[in-house]
Amino acid sequence: MRDTQPPITSDEEYRGYQAGRDKLTKVVEEREARLIDALATGDAKRIEAMRFDLLQVLRHRQGIIDAIREYEQRQPAQSA
């Protein structure tokens, strides 16, 4: 259950995907905090809304992570 992202075709796109992943990681942390706050209230509707919001961001972030991994696996090994 993840969003599929277009394949990365250049180093510039790769850096953009990395920046997107980092930005979404911060959003995930914010959404997690909101969910924890909602859990403390016991408001079932609010809890479900926060779960849905968190899930959407996690799906998008995972799609970016998958695209980054695929790109990294396609790159030739760098010589030291």
PDB file of N, CA, C and O in Angstrom:
ATOM      1  N   MET A   1       0.824  -1.159   0.000  1.00  0.00           N
ATOM      2  CA  MET A   1       0.000   0.000   0.000  1.00  0.00           C
ATOM      3  C   MET A   1       0.887   1.246   0.000  1.00  0.00           C
ATOM      4  O   MET A   1       1.190   1.809   1.052  1.00  0.00           O
ATOM      5  N   ARG A   2       1.294   1.666  -1.199  1.00  0.00           N
ATOM      6  CA  ARG A   2       2.142   2.841  -1.325  1.00  0.00           C
ATOM      7  C   ARG A   2       1.861   3.503  -2.658  1.00  0.00           C
ATOM      8  O   ARG A   2       1.336   2.882  -3.582  1.00  0.00           O
ATOM      9  N   ASP A   3       2.212   4.752  -2.741  1.00  0.00           N
ATOM     10  CA  ASP A   3       2.075   5.475  -3.992  1.00  0.00           C
ATOM     11  C   ASP A   3       3.284   5.178  -4.863  1.00  0.00           C
ATOM     12  O   ASP A   3       4.415   5.176  -4.376  1.00  0.00           O
ATOM     13  N   THR A   4       3.059   4.930  -6.130  1.00  0.00           N
ATOM     14  CA  THR A   4       4.151   4.690  -7.057  1.00  0.00           C
ATOM     15  C   THR A   4       4.602   6.019  -7.649  1.00  0.00           C
ATOM     16  O   THR A   4       3.786   6.811  -8.120  1.00  0.00           O
ATOM     17  N   GLN A   5       5.888   6.250  -7.619  1.00  0.00           N
ATOM     18  CA  GLN A   5       6.470   7.476  -8.160  1.00  0.00           C
ATOM     19  C   GLN A   5       7.116   7.180  -9.512  1.00  0.00           C
ATOM     20  O   GLN A   5       7.534   6.051  -9.768  1.00  0.00           O
ATOM     21  N   PRO A   6       7.199   8.189 -10.374  1.00  0.00           N
ATOM     22  CA  PRO A   6       7.901   7.980 -11.639  1.00  0.00           C
ATOM     23  C   PRO A   6       9.360   7.609 -11.384  1.00  0.00           C
ATOM     24  O   PRO A   6       9.945   8.044 -10.392  1.00  0.00           O
ATOM     25  N   PRO A   7       9.944   6.817 -12.262  1.00  0.00           N
ATOM     26  CA  PRO A   7      11.350   6.450 -12.079  1.00  0.00           C
ATOM     27  C   PRO A   7      12.257   7.679 -12.110  1.00  0.00           C
ATOM     28  O   PRO A   7      11.985   8.648 -12.819  1.00  0.00           O
ATOM     29  N   ILE A   8      13.305   7.628 -11.356  1.00  0.00           N
ATOM     30  CA  ILE A   8      14.308   8.699 -11.334  1.00  0.00           C
ATOM     31  C   ILE A   8      15.222   8.483 -12.533  1.00  0.00           C
ATOM     32  O   ILE A   8      15.703   7.373 -12.760  1.00  0.00           O
ATOM     33  N   THR A   9      15.461   9.550 -13.303  1.00  0.00           N
ATOM     34  CA  THR A   9      16.251   9.407 -14.527  1.00  0.00           C
ATOM     35  C   THR A   9      17.550  10.194 -14.523  1.00  0.00           C
ATOM     36  O   THR A   9      18.324  10.105 -15.477  1.00  0.00           O
ATOM     37  N   SER A  10      17.807  10.963 -13.472  1.00  0.00           N
ATOM     38  CA  SER A  10      19.042  11.746 -13.442  1.00  0.00           C
ATOM     39  C   SER A  10      19.464  11.995 -11.995  1.00  0.00           C
ATOM     40  O   SER A  10      18.686  11.821 -11.057  1.00  0.00           O
ATOM     41  N   ASP A  11      20.717  12.405 -11.851  1.00  0.00           N
ATOM     42  CA  ASP A  11      21.211  12.739 -10.515  1.00  0.00           C
ATOM     43  C   ASP A  11      20.463  13.935  -9.935  1.00  0.00           C
ATOM     44  O   ASP A  11      20.255  14.012  -8.724  1.00  0.00           O
ATOM     45  N   GLU A  12      20.060  14.865 -10.794  1.00  0.00           N
ATOM     46  CA  GLU A  12      19.304  16.027 -10.326  1.00  0.00           C
ATOM     47  C   GLU A  12      17.944  15.594  -9.761  1.00  0.00           C
ATOM     48  O   GLU A  12      17.536  16.060  -8.697  1.00  0.00           O
ATOM     49  N   GLU A  13      17.256  14.717 -10.463  1.00  0.00           N
ATOM     50  CA  GLU A  13      15.992  14.188  -9.943  1.00  0.00           C
ATOM     51  C   GLU A  13      16.220  13.416  -8.646  1.00  0.00           C
ATOM     52  O   GLU A  13      15.427  13.507  -7.709  1.00  0.00           O
ATOM     53  N   TYR A  14      17.310  12.659  -8.603  1.00  0.00           N
ATOM     54  CA  TYR A  14      17.657  11.882  -7.407  1.00  0.00           C
ATOM     55  C   TYR A  14      17.775  12.804  -6.195  1.00  0.00           C
ATOM     56  O   TYR A  14      17.241  12.508  -5.127  1.00  0.00           O
ATOM     57  N   ARG A  15      18.476  13.921  -6.369  1.00  0.00           N
ATOM     58  CA  ARG A  15      18.618  14.874  -5.264  1.00  0.00           C
ATOM     59  C   ARG A  15      17.261  15.478  -4.890  1.00  0.00           C
ATOM     60  O   ARG A  15      16.993  15.725  -3.715  1.00  0.00           O
ATOM     61  N   GLY A  16      16.423  15.711  -5.872  1.00  0.00           N
ATOM     62  CA  GLY A  16      15.085  16.229  -5.597  1.00  0.00           C
ATOM     63  C   GLY A  16      14.240  15.243  -4.814  1.00  0.00           C
ATOM     64  O   GLY A  16      13.511  15.625  -3.899  1.00  0.00           O
ATOM     65  N   TYR A  17      14.340  13.965  -5.180  1.00  0.00           N
ATOM     66  CA  TYR A  17      13.604  12.925  -4.457  1.00  0.00           C
ATOM     67  C   TYR A  17      14.115  12.822  -3.018  1.00  0.00           C
ATOM     68  O   TYR A  17      13.328  12.644  -2.088  1.00  0.00           O
ATOM     69  N   GLN A  18      15.431  12.935  -2.838  1.00  0.00           N
ATOM     70  CA  GLN A  18      15.979  12.886  -1.484  1.00  0.00           C
ATOM     71  C   GLN A  18      15.451  14.055  -0.649  1.00  0.00           C
ATOM     72  O   GLN A  18      15.102  13.883   0.519  1.00  0.00           O
ATOM     73  N   ALA A  19      15.394  15.238  -1.253  1.00  0.00           N
ATOM     74  CA  ALA A  19      14.873  16.406  -0.541  1.00  0.00           C
ATOM     75  C   ALA A  19      13.388  16.202  -0.211  1.00  0.00           C
ATOM     76  O   ALA A  19      12.933  16.554   0.878  1.00  0.00           O
ATOM     77  N   GLY A  20      12.653  15.638  -1.148  1.00  0.00           N
ATOM     78  CA  GLY A  20      11.239  15.347  -0.910  1.00  0.00           C
ATOM     79  C   GLY A  20      11.045  14.352   0.216  1.00  0.00           C
ATOM     80  O   GLY A  20      10.158  14.508   1.055  1.00  0.00           O
ATOM     81  N   ARG A  21      11.884  13.326   0.226  1.00  0.00           N
ATOM     82  CA  ARG A  21      11.824  12.331   1.307  1.00  0.00           C
ATOM     83  C   ARG A  21      12.083  12.985   2.651  1.00  0.00           C
ATOM     84  O   ARG A  21      11.376  12.718   3.622  1.00  0.00           O
ATOM     85  N   ASP A  22      13.092  13.840   2.712  1.00  0.00           N
ATOM     86  CA  ASP A  22      13.435  14.506   3.970  1.00  0.00           C
ATOM     87  C   ASP A  22      12.303  15.422   4.436  1.00  0.00           C
ATOM     88  O   ASP A  22      11.995  15.481   5.626  1.00  0.00           O
ATOM     89  N   LYS A  23      11.688  16.132   3.494  1.00  0.00           N
ATOM     90  CA  LYS A  23      10.578  17.015   3.831  1.00  0.00           C
ATOM     91  C   LYS A  23       9.391  16.201   4.353  1.00  0.00           C
ATOM     92  O   LYS A  23       8.766  16.568   5.348  1.00  0.00           O
ATOM     93  N   LEU A  24       9.090  15.102   3.678  1.00  0.00           N
ATOM     94  CA  LEU A  24       7.963  14.274   4.102  1.00  0.00           C
ATOM     95  C   LEU A  24       8.232  13.583   5.435  1.00  0.00           C
ATOM     96  O   LEU A  24       7.298  13.318   6.192  1.00  0.00           O
ATOM     97  N   THR A  25       9.488  13.291   5.730  1.00  0.00           N
ATOM     98  CA  THR A  25       9.826  12.709   7.033  1.00  0.00           C
ATOM     99  C   THR A  25       9.426  13.675   8.147  1.00  0.00           C
ATOM    100  O   THR A  25       8.912  13.255   9.183  1.00  0.00           O
ATOM    101  N   LYS A  26       9.661  14.959   7.931  1.00  0.00           N
ATOM    102  CA  LYS A  26       9.257  15.966   8.926  1.00  0.00           C
ATOM    103  C   LYS A  26       7.740  16.046   9.036  1.00  0.00           C
ATOM    104  O   LYS A  26       7.197  16.197  10.130  1.00  0.00           O
ATOM    105  N   VAL A  27       7.057  15.946   7.894  1.00  0.00           N
ATOM    106  CA  VAL A  27       5.590  15.974   7.916  1.00  0.00           C
ATOM    107  C   VAL A  27       5.054  14.754   8.673  1.00  0.00           C
ATOM    108  O   VAL A  27       4.093  14.864   9.434  1.00  0.00           O
ATOM    109  N   VAL A  28       5.681  13.593   8.460  1.00  0.00           N
ATOM    110  CA  VAL A  28       5.269  12.379   9.176  1.00  0.00           C
ATOM    111  C   VAL A  28       5.399  12.597  10.681  1.00  0.00           C
ATOM    112  O   VAL A  28       4.501  12.240  11.444  1.00  0.00           O
ATOM    113  N   GLU A  29       6.503  13.177  11.103  1.00  0.00           N
ATOM    114  CA  GLU A  29       6.695  13.433  12.528  1.00  0.00           C
ATOM    115  C   GLU A  29       5.596  14.345  13.074  1.00  0.00           C
ATOM    116  O   GLU A  29       5.096  14.122  14.176  1.00  0.00           O
ATOM    117  N   GLU A  30       5.218  15.372  12.305  1.00  0.00           N
ATOM    118  CA  GLU A  30       4.144  16.277  12.738  1.00  0.00           C
ATOM    119  C   GLU A  30       2.807  15.538  12.817  1.00  0.00           C
ATOM    120  O   GLU A  30       2.046  15.721  13.767  1.00  0.00           O
ATOM    121  N   ARG A  31       2.528  14.705  11.815  1.00  0.00           N
ATOM    122  CA  ARG A  31       1.265  13.968  11.803  1.00  0.00           C
ATOM    123  C   ARG A  31       1.216  12.940  12.932  1.00  0.00           C
ATOM    124  O   ARG A  31       0.157  12.691  13.507  1.00  0.00           O
ATOM    125  N   GLU A  32       2.363  12.350  13.243  1.00  0.00           N
ATOM    126  CA  GLU A  32       2.409  11.412  14.376  1.00  0.00           C
ATOM    127  C   GLU A  32       2.072  12.141  15.676  1.00  0.00           C
ATOM    128  O   GLU A  32       1.327  11.627  16.510  1.00  0.00           O
ATOM    129  N   ALA A  33       2.620  13.328  15.838  1.00  0.00           N
ATOM    130  CA  ALA A  33       2.352  14.110  17.046  1.00  0.00           C
ATOM    131  C   ALA A  33       0.872  14.465  17.136  1.00  0.00           C
ATOM    132  O   ALA A  33       0.283  14.419  18.217  1.00  0.00           O
ATOM    133  N   ARG A  34       0.270  14.819  15.999  1.00  0.00           N
ATOM    134  CA  ARG A  34      -1.166  15.131  15.994  1.00  0.00           C
ATOM    135  C   ARG A  34      -1.995  13.901  16.360  1.00  0.00           C
ATOM    136  O   ARG A  34      -2.991  14.002  17.077  1.00  0.00           O
ATOM    137  N   LEU A  35      -1.574  12.745  15.861  1.00  0.00           N
ATOM    138  CA  LEU A  35      -2.296  11.520  16.198  1.00  0.00           C
ATOM    139  C   LEU A  35      -2.193  11.221  17.687  1.00  0.00           C
ATOM    140  O   LEU A  35      -3.179  10.836  18.315  1.00  0.00           O
ATOM    141  N   ILE A  36      -1.029  11.392  18.240  1.00  0.00           N
ATOM    142  CA  ILE A  36      -0.844  11.161  19.676  1.00  0.00           C
ATOM    143  C   ILE A  36      -1.735  12.105  20.474  1.00  0.00           C
ATOM    144  O   ILE A  36      -2.354  11.700  21.458  1.00  0.00           O
ATOM    145  N   ASP A  37      -1.798  13.374  20.044  1.00  0.00           N
ATOM    146  CA  ASP A  37      -2.687  14.326  20.716  1.00  0.00           C
ATOM    147  C   ASP A  37      -4.138  13.889  20.602  1.00  0.00           C
ATOM    148  O   ASP A  37      -4.891  13.980  21.571  1.00  0.00           O
ATOM    149  N   ALA A  38      -4.535  13.418  19.431  1.00  0.00           N
ATOM    150  CA  ALA A  38      -5.912  12.965  19.220  1.00  0.00           C
ATOM    151  C   ALA A  38      -6.229  11.759  20.101  1.00  0.00           C
ATOM    152  O   ALA A  38      -7.324  11.657  20.653  1.00  0.00           O
ATOM    153  N   LEU A  39      -5.273  10.854  20.228  1.00  0.00           N
ATOM    154  CA  LEU A  39      -5.484   9.685  21.074  1.00  0.00           C
ATOM    155  C   LEU A  39      -5.753  10.097  22.520  1.00  0.00           C
ATOM    156  O   LEU A  39      -6.548   9.470  23.221  1.00  0.00           O
ATOM    157  N   ALA A  40      -5.084  11.153  22.950  1.00  0.00           N
ATOM    158  CA  ALA A  40      -5.261  11.627  24.327  1.00  0.00           C
ATOM    159  C   ALA A  40      -6.675  12.170  24.568  1.00  0.00           C
ATOM    160  O   ALA A  40      -7.173  12.144  25.693  1.00  0.00           O
ATOM    161  N   THR A  41      -7.314  12.659  23.504  1.00  0.00           N
ATOM    162  CA  THR A  41      -8.664  13.225  23.667  1.00  0.00           C
ATOM    163  C   THR A  41      -9.738  12.149  23.712  1.00  0.00           C
ATOM    164  O   THR A  41     -10.802  12.351  24.297  1.00  0.00           O
ATOM    165  N   GLY A  42      -9.460  11.003  23.092  1.00  0.00           N
ATOM    166  CA  GLY A  42     -10.453   9.942  23.035  1.00  0.00           C
ATOM    167  C   GLY A  42     -11.538  10.184  21.998  1.00  0.00           C
ATOM    168  O   GLY A  42     -12.498   9.417  21.923  1.00  0.00           O
ATOM    169  N   ASP A  43     -11.404  11.234  21.199  1.00  0.00           N
ATOM    170  CA  ASP A  43     -12.386  11.575  20.168  1.00  0.00           C
ATOM    171  C   ASP A  43     -12.179  10.650  18.963  1.00  0.00           C
ATOM    172  O   ASP A  43     -11.231  10.825  18.197  1.00  0.00           O
ATOM    173  N   ALA A  44     -13.064   9.673  18.801  1.00  0.00           N
ATOM    174  CA  ALA A  44     -12.900   8.641  17.770  1.00  0.00           C
ATOM    175  C   ALA A  44     -12.839   9.227  16.366  1.00  0.00           C
ATOM    176  O   ALA A  44     -12.044   8.770  15.545  1.00  0.00           O
ATOM    177  N   LYS A  45     -13.665  10.230  16.074  1.00  0.00           N
ATOM    178  CA  LYS A  45     -13.641  10.836  14.731  1.00  0.00           C
ATOM    179  C   LYS A  45     -12.319  11.539  14.464  1.00  0.00           C
ATOM    180  O   LYS A  45     -11.749  11.420  13.379  1.00  0.00           O
ATOM    181  N   ARG A  46     -11.843  12.260  15.445  1.00  0.00           N
ATOM    182  CA  ARG A  46     -10.564  12.963  15.286  1.00  0.00           C
ATOM    183  C   ARG A  46      -9.415  11.960  15.149  1.00  0.00           C
ATOM    184  O   ARG A  46      -8.509  12.158  14.340  1.00  0.00           O
ATOM    185  N   ILE A  47      -9.453  10.906  15.926  1.00  0.00           N
ATOM    186  CA  ILE A  47      -8.410   9.874  15.849  1.00  0.00           C
ATOM    187  C   ILE A  47      -8.374   9.277  14.450  1.00  0.00           C
ATOM    188  O   ILE A  47      -7.301   9.135  13.865  1.00  0.00           O
ATOM    189  N   GLU A  48      -9.537   8.927  13.909  1.00  0.00           N
ATOM    190  CA  GLU A  48      -9.588   8.348  12.561  1.00  0.00           C
ATOM    191  C   GLU A  48      -9.092   9.335  11.515  1.00  0.00           C
ATOM    192  O   GLU A  48      -8.397   8.949  10.575  1.00  0.00           O
ATOM    193  N   ALA A  49      -9.442  10.601  11.672  1.00  0.00           N
ATOM    194  CA  ALA A  49      -8.978  11.622  10.731  1.00  0.00           C
ATOM    195  C   ALA A  49      -7.452  11.741  10.771  1.00  0.00           C
ATOM    196  O   ALA A  49      -6.807  11.856   9.729  1.00  0.00           O
ATOM    197  N   MET A  50      -6.892  11.714  11.954  1.00  0.00           N
ATOM    198  CA  MET A  50      -5.435  11.821  12.099  1.00  0.00           C
ATOM    199  C   MET A  50      -4.740  10.568  11.555  1.00  0.00           C
ATOM    200  O   MET A  50      -3.671  10.664  10.952  1.00  0.00           O
ATOM    201  N   ARG A  51      -5.338   9.409  11.766  1.00  0.00           N
ATOM    202  CA  ARG A  51      -4.778   8.172  11.203  1.00  0.00           C
ATOM    203  C   ARG A  51      -4.762   8.236   9.679  1.00  0.00           C
ATOM    204  O   ARG A  51      -3.774   7.869   9.043  1.00  0.00           O
ATOM    205  N   PHE A  52      -5.867   8.707   9.100  1.00  0.00           N
ATOM    206  CA  PHE A  52      -5.962   8.817   7.647  1.00  0.00           C
ATOM    207  C   PHE A  52      -4.903   9.777   7.115  1.00  0.00           C
ATOM    208  O   PHE A  52      -4.221   9.465   6.138  1.00  0.00           O
ATOM    209  N   ASP A  53      -4.758  10.946   7.750  1.00  0.00           N
ATOM    210  CA  ASP A  53      -3.746  11.917   7.325  1.00  0.00           C
ATOM    211  C   ASP A  53      -2.343  11.316   7.373  1.00  0.00           C
ATOM    212  O   ASP A  53      -1.557  11.479   6.440  1.00  0.00           O
ATOM    213  N   LEU A  54      -2.039  10.628   8.458  1.00  0.00           N
ATOM    214  CA  LEU A  54      -0.728  10.011   8.606  1.00  0.00           C
ATOM    215  C   LEU A  54      -0.506   8.948   7.541  1.00  0.00           C
ATOM    216  O   LEU A  54       0.569   8.877   6.945  1.00  0.00           O
ATOM    217  N   LEU A  55      -1.502   8.134   7.303  1.00  0.00           N
ATOM    218  CA  LEU A  55      -1.373   7.080   6.290  1.00  0.00           C
ATOM    219  C   LEU A  55      -1.086   7.654   4.913  1.00  0.00           C
ATOM    220  O   LEU A  55      -0.254   7.120   4.179  1.00  0.00           O
ATOM    221  N   GLN A  56      -1.763   8.735   4.555  1.00  0.00           N
ATOM    222  CA  GLN A  56      -1.559   9.328   3.234  1.00  0.00           C
ATOM    223  C   GLN A  56      -0.115   9.805   3.056  1.00  0.00           C
ATOM    224  O   GLN A  56       0.491   9.578   2.009  1.00  0.00           O
ATOM    225  N   VAL A  57       0.426  10.455   4.064  1.00  0.00           N
ATOM    226  CA  VAL A  57       1.802  10.951   3.983  1.00  0.00           C
ATOM    227  C   VAL A  57       2.791   9.786   3.965  1.00  0.00           C
ATOM    228  O   VAL A  57       3.770   9.817   3.219  1.00  0.00           O
ATOM    229  N   LEU A  58       2.542   8.765   4.777  1.00  0.00           N
ATOM    230  CA  LEU A  58       3.432   7.595   4.808  1.00  0.00           C
ATOM    231  C   LEU A  58       3.453   6.887   3.455  1.00  0.00           C
ATOM    232  O   LEU A  58       4.511   6.451   3.001  1.00  0.00           O
ATOM    233  N   ARG A  59       2.297   6.770   2.812  1.00  0.00           N
ATOM    234  CA  ARG A  59       2.232   6.117   1.496  1.00  0.00           C
ATOM    235  C   ARG A  59       3.061   6.890   0.475  1.00  0.00           C
ATOM    236  O   ARG A  59       3.825   6.300  -0.289  1.00  0.00           O
ATOM    237  N   HIS A  60       2.909   8.195   0.465  1.00  0.00           N
ATOM    238  CA  HIS A  60       3.643   9.020  -0.496  1.00  0.00           C
ATOM    239  C   HIS A  60       5.149   8.942  -0.228  1.00  0.00           C
ATOM    240  O   HIS A  60       5.947   8.803  -1.155  1.00  0.00           O
ATOM    241  N   ARG A  61       5.521   9.032   1.037  1.00  0.00           N
ATOM    242  CA  ARG A  61       6.937   8.959   1.414  1.00  0.00           C
ATOM    243  C   ARG A  61       7.535   7.606   1.027  1.00  0.00           C
ATOM    244  O   ARG A  61       8.665   7.543   0.543  1.00  0.00           O
ATOM    245  N   GLN A  62       6.784   6.528   1.237  1.00  0.00           N
ATOM    246  CA  GLN A  62       7.291   5.198   0.895  1.00  0.00           C
ATOM    247  C   GLN A  62       7.492   5.067  -0.611  1.00  0.00           C
ATOM    248  O   GLN A  62       8.450   4.429  -1.047  1.00  0.00           O
ATOM    249  N   GLY A  63       6.614   5.655  -1.408  1.00  0.00           N
ATOM    250  CA  GLY A  63       6.791   5.639  -2.856  1.00  0.00           C
ATOM    251  C   GLY A  63       8.082   6.330  -3.279  1.00  0.00           C
ATOM    252  O   GLY A  63       8.775   5.867  -4.185  1.00  0.00           O
ATOM    253  N   ILE A  64       8.398   7.430  -2.623  1.00  0.00           N
ATOM    254  CA  ILE A  64       9.641   8.149  -2.903  1.00  0.00           C
ATOM    255  C   ILE A  64      10.843   7.302  -2.489  1.00  0.00           C
ATOM    256  O   ILE A  64      11.825   7.210  -3.225  1.00  0.00           O
ATOM    257  N   ILE A  65      10.763   6.691  -1.320  1.00  0.00           N
ATOM    258  CA  ILE A  65      11.854   5.830  -0.847  1.00  0.00           C
ATOM    259  C   ILE A  65      12.076   4.674  -1.823  1.00  0.00           C
ATOM    260  O   ILE A  65      13.219   4.337  -2.131  1.00  0.00           O
ATOM    261  N   ASP A  66      11.008   4.071  -2.304  1.00  0.00           N
ATOM    262  CA  ASP A  66      11.128   2.972  -3.270  1.00  0.00           C
ATOM    263  C   ASP A  66      11.807   3.436  -4.552  1.00  0.00           C
ATOM    264  O   ASP A  66      12.659   2.729  -5.092  1.00  0.00           O
ATOM    265  N   ALA A  67      11.437   4.620  -5.047  1.00  0.00           N
ATOM    266  CA  ALA A  67      12.041   5.155  -6.272  1.00  0.00           C
ATOM    267  C   ALA A  67      13.533   5.431  -6.056  1.00  0.00           C
ATOM    268  O   ALA A  67      14.347   5.171  -6.941  1.00  0.00           O
ATOM    269  N   ILE A  68      13.885   5.951  -4.896  1.00  0.00           N
ATOM    270  CA  ILE A  68      15.290   6.208  -4.581  1.00  0.00           C
ATOM    271  C   ILE A  68      16.074   4.899  -4.566  1.00  0.00           C
ATOM    272  O   ILE A  68      17.162   4.824  -5.135  1.00  0.00           O
ATOM    273  N   ARG A  69      15.533   3.872  -3.923  1.00  0.00           N
ATOM    274  CA  ARG A  69      16.225   2.575  -3.857  1.00  0.00           C
ATOM    275  C   ARG A  69      16.421   1.977  -5.248  1.00  0.00           C
ATOM    276  O   ARG A  69      17.489   1.450  -5.559  1.00  0.00           O
ATOM    277  N   GLU A  70      15.389   2.062  -6.078  1.00  0.00           N
ATOM    278  CA  GLU A  70      15.498   1.529  -7.438  1.00  0.00           C
ATOM    279  C   GLU A  70      16.584   2.260  -8.221  1.00  0.00           C
ATOM    280  O   GLU A  70      17.360   1.633  -8.943  1.00  0.00           O
ATOM    281  N   TYR A  71      16.642   3.562  -8.083  1.00  0.00           N
ATOM    282  CA  TYR A  71      17.663   4.347  -8.778  1.00  0.00           C
ATOM    283  C   TYR A  71      19.054   3.964  -8.280  1.00  0.00           C
ATOM    284  O   TYR A  71      19.967   3.769  -9.083  1.00  0.00           O
ATOM    285  N   GLU A  72      19.219   3.858  -6.980  1.00  0.00           N
ATOM    286  CA  GLU A  72      20.515   3.508  -6.410  1.00  0.00           C
ATOM    287  C   GLU A  72      20.961   2.124  -6.870  1.00  0.00           C
ATOM    288  O   GLU A  72      22.150   1.908  -7.107  1.00  0.00           O
ATOM    289  N   GLN A  73      20.030   1.187  -6.998  1.00  0.00           N
ATOM    290  CA  GLN A  73      20.387  -0.173  -7.436  1.00  0.00           C
ATOM    291  C   GLN A  73      20.795  -0.188  -8.902  1.00  0.00           C
ATOM    292  O   GLN A  73      21.577  -1.047  -9.310  1.00  0.00           O
ATOM    293  N   ARG A  74      20.283   0.744  -9.704  1.00  0.00           N
ATOM    294  CA  ARG A  74      20.622   0.794 -11.134  1.00  0.00           C
ATOM    295  C   ARG A  74      21.975   1.454 -11.383  1.00  0.00           C
ATOM    296  O   ARG A  74      22.543   1.317 -12.466  1.00  0.00           O
ATOM    297  N   GLN A  75      22.488   2.163 -10.391  1.00  0.00           N
ATOM    298  CA  GLN A  75      23.754   2.881 -10.579  1.00  0.00           C
ATOM    299  C   GLN A  75      24.938   1.923 -10.466  1.00  0.00           C
ATOM    300  O   GLN A  75      24.951   1.038  -9.610  1.00  0.00           O
ATOM    301  N   PRO A  76      25.935   2.108 -11.339  1.00  0.00           N
ATOM    302  CA  PRO A  76      27.134   1.256 -11.243  1.00  0.00           C
ATOM    303  C   PRO A  76      27.862   1.520  -9.932  1.00  0.00           C
ATOM    304  O   PRO A  76      27.827   2.629  -9.398  1.00  0.00           O
ATOM    305  N   ALA A  77      28.513   0.497  -9.428  1.00  0.00           N
ATOM    306  CA  ALA A  77      29.263   0.624  -8.173  1.00  0.00           C
ATOM    307  C   ALA A  77      30.370   1.661  -8.370  1.00  0.00           C
ATOM    308  O   ALA A  77      31.081   1.649  -9.374  1.00  0.00           O
ATOM    309  N   GLN A  78      30.496   2.543  -7.404  1.00  0.00           N
ATOM    310  CA  GLN A  78      31.526   3.583  -7.469  1.00  0.00           C
ATOM    311  C   GLN A  78      32.859   3.029  -6.967  1.00  0.00           C
ATOM    312  O   GLN A  78      32.909   2.360  -5.935  1.00  0.00           O
ATOM    313  N   SER A  79      33.915   3.304  -7.688  1.00  0.00           N
ATOM    314  CA  SER A  79      35.250   2.852  -7.276  1.00  0.00           C
ATOM    315  C   SER A  79      35.787   3.825  -6.234  1.00  0.00           C
ATOM    316  O   SER A  79      35.581   5.036  -6.324  1.00  0.00           O
ATOM    317  N   ALA A  80      36.484   3.266  -5.240  1.00  0.00           N
ATOM    318  CA  ALA A  80      37.049   4.129  -4.187  1.00  0.00           C
ATOM    319  C   ALA A  80      38.402   4.634  -4.573  1.00  0.00           C
ATOM    320  O   ALA A  80      39.026   5.372  -3.811  1.00  0.00           O
TER     321      ALA A  80
END
